[in-house]
Amino acid sequence: MKRLSDQLLALPPSATIAVSNKAKALRASGRDIIILAGGDPNFDTPQHIQEAAFAAVRNGDTHYPGPTKATHASAEAIAAKYERDTGLTIDPSSQVIITPGGKWALNLALNAIVNPGDEVLYLEPVWVSYPPMITLAGGVPVPVSLPSATNFTLTAAMLREKITPRTKAIMVTSPNNPTGRVLTRAEIDDLVAVAIEADLYVIYDELYEQLVYDGEHYPLAAEPGMAERTITINGLSKAYAMTGWRLGWMVAPPAITQLAGKLHSQTVTSASSFGMAALTAALNGDHACVAEMKASYQARRDFMVPALNAIDGIECRSIEGAFYLFPRFTHTTLDSLTLAERLLEEAEVAGTPGIAFGTSGEHHLRFSIATAMVDLEKAVDRLAAVVPTL
Ligand SMILES: Cc1ncc(COP(=O)(O)O)c(C=O)c1O
C-alpha cells in the first residue's frame, strides 16, 4: 500500500483527550476515578435553547440551511451581541460565519490568512489544539512562552522577540485555557501595540468570555485600529453548556469571511439548520441560566483554590476566568506526565499534564472545575492523601 499522509502521521494526538480516554477506560473497568481532565460543563443545556431546536426540527427546519454562513436570524443575533460587546456595527451577511464549534471557526480563520511558511505566534501555556491547527493550515507555529513565575503575564517585549518578516498573526485566548488568566488592560495595550506596529492579524478566541469572575474581559476588536485585523472567535460550548451541539462562530472583516466562507462551504457546507435556531435562542434569550452556571463555577473556584493550597506540595493561583485551575506541584521532581499518571493510579484523580500546554506548563496539572462540587471535595481529600508522598 502507498504511504498515508505524512502531515497527519506527524500530527500529535490531543493530550487532553488522551488523558480523558484513559481515565474513562479505568472508570469503565470499575475504578472510582474522578475525572478533572475534560472541558465539558456538568450542566444540561438550558431548557429554552433545547426547545428552540426541537421546535425548529418539528417545523421542518431539517434541510440544508439556505445560506451556508448563517441564517439571517442567527447572523443578526451574533451581530447584535458583537455590537453590545464592542460598540461596533457589523454587516451580519458578510462578516459572520456560524461553524460546527469554535474549533472549526479557528481553522477557518487560519486558512483564510496563512500562506505556506507564514509564522503564527501563540502564547504558552496554550490550548492544545492551536499548534496543530497552525501546521495544518500550512503555517509555522511559534510559541511565546509566558513564565509561570510571573503568573503567565504577557509583555510587548516577549512578542517583539518572536516577530520576523514571516510573522502573519497571533492567536490569543482570553480568558485562557489552561491558566484561567484574563488579559489585563496593560497586556491588551501591549498586544494591540505590537499587532499594529508589525501589521499582524489577531485571532482572538473569546470562548470563555462570559465566564469572568474577577477583572474585565476586553473585546479586542473594540480597540482602536484593531477591528480590521481581528478575527473574533466565540461559541456556545462553554457558557451555555452546549459542547455536544457543535456551535461556534467567527466575526471578521468581509474579505476574510469571504475566503473562510469558501472553505466552509466546500468542506462542512454549514452548521446544522436547527443548531442555528438554538444559537439564536441562546444569544437572544434570558441569560439567567448562564449567570447561574457562572456562579457555580465561581463557588467551586472559591472552594478549590484554598483547599489545594492547603495541601503540602501544591501551589494554586486563583483564576479570573474560564473553568480550569492550573496548580503547580512544588515538592516533586516528577514531570507532569508522570505526575498525572501517578495521581490517576494512586489518587484516582485525572488531571491533564501541564506539558501538554507547552513547556511553561511543566510541573503543573490542569484541573477542570466544570465538575460537580461533591467530586471536587472528594478529589481534594484524595490529593491531600497522595501529593505529600510523591
Ligand atoms: C480556548 C478554546 N478555544 C476553543 C475551543 C473549542 O470549543 P468548541 O469547538 O467546542 O466550540 C475550546 C475547547 O475546549 C477552547 O478551550
The ligand as a Tripos MOL2 file, in Angstrom:
@<TRIPOS>MOLECULE
LIG
   16    16     1     0     0
SMALL
NO_CHARGES

@<TRIPOS>ATOM
      1 C1         -9.5950   28.0410   24.1920 C.3       1 LIG1
      2 C2        -10.5850   27.2180   23.4440 C.ar      1 LIG1
      3 N1        -10.9700   27.6120   22.2330 N.ar      1 LIG1
      4 C3        -11.8370   26.9160   21.5080 C.ar      1 LIG1
      5 C4        -12.3780   25.7410   21.9940 C.ar      1 LIG1
      6 C5        -13.3170   25.0000   21.0990 C.3       1 LIG1
      7 O1        -14.5650   24.7570   21.5980 O.3       1 LIG1
      8 P1        -15.7470   24.2710   20.6720 P.3       1 LIG1
      9 O2        -15.1840   23.7300   19.3990 O.co2     1 LIG1
     10 O3        -16.4520   23.2290   21.4760 O.co2     1 LIG1
     11 O4        -16.5900   25.4790   20.4230 O.co2     1 LIG1
     12 C6        -12.0090   25.2640   23.2510 C.ar      1 LIG1
     13 C7        -12.4980   23.9820   23.7640 C.2       1 LIG1
     14 O5        -12.0240   23.3990   24.7120 O.2       1 LIG1
     15 C8        -11.0860   26.0320   23.9970 C.ar      1 LIG1
     16 O6        -10.6900   25.6460   25.2210 O.3       1 LIG1
@<TRIPOS>BOND
     1     1     2 1
     2     2     3 ar
     3     2    15 ar
     4     3     4 ar
     5     4     5 ar
     6     5     6 1
     7     5    12 ar
     8     6     7 1
     9     7     8 1
    10     8     9 2
    11     8    10 1
    12     8    11 1
    13    12    13 1
    14    12    15 ar
    15    13    14 2
    16    15    16 1
@<TRIPOS>SUBSTRUCTURE
     1 LIG1         1 GROUP 0 **** ****
